[in-house]
Amino acid sequence: MVRQNDIAPAPGARRNRKRVGRGNGSGHGTYSGRGSKGQLSRAGYKMRPGFEGGQLPLIKRLPRKRGFTNIFRKEYSTVSIGTLNAFDAGSEVTPEKLLAAGMIKSLKNPVKILADGEIDRPLTVRANKFSASARAKIEAAGGTAEEVANAAKAE
């Protein structure tokens, strides 16, 4: 029967730790394997991951590895459908009215209506874009969702 205390690792699988600073006869005396002088020989030395001794690190030399900024990205001012309940039933909602109501900050960016929340009244909503589910919710409430081409104006 094999007991847990009888089990030994395979020969050569375990190695004794290096005992440094125990005299020159051990082969690891005097500088204890740290060489002489310099940053690495000092106590308390820590090197952050990716540090290459002051050389420009690899991660900074390869910009493609760190993502990029799409210069053609189009920013939208988003409006949740639940906030449109602030308008009266049957009224027309335009980017200008959204700005007046404080739902968007400026008309510089195009307006996109998102389906966050519920709408309980028929509204005619004019915006640059609608999510598919927002359009469905507006039409289910008896309203209409109309896409306008260039409602966004530069300030």
FENWO-V972997 format. One line per field, one symbol per residue. ss: DSSP state (H for helix, E for strand, C for the rest). psi: psi as a letter, one per 20 degrees, with the letter a starting at -180 (. if undefined). burial: b if it has 24 or more other C-alpha atoms within 12 Angstrom, else e. Layout:
ss: ???
psi: ???
burial: ???
This chain:
ss: CCCHHHCCCCCCCCCCCCCCCCCHHHCCCCCCCCCCCCHHHCCCCCCCCCCCCCCCCHHHHCHHHHCCCCCCCCCEEEEEHHHHHHCCCCCEECHHHHHHCCCCCCCCCEEEEECCCCCCCCCEEEECEECHHHHHHHHHCCCEEEECCCCCCCC
psi: ppqhiipqqqpihqqqqooqkkqhhiilaeiljjaprrgiiqqjpppqpipkkiqoqghhinhiikarpoijpopqoqpqhhiiihqqpirporhghhghijhqhrjgqqpppqkoaqpjqpqopprhqqqghggggghhijaqoppqfmhpqp.
burial: eeeeeeeeeeeeeeeeeeeeeeeeeeeeeeeeeeeeeeeeeeeeeeeeeeeeeeeeeeeeeeeeeeeeeeeeeeebbbbbbebbbebeeeebbbbbbbeeeebbebbebbbbbbbeebbebbbbbbbbbbeeebbebbbebebbbbeeeebbeee
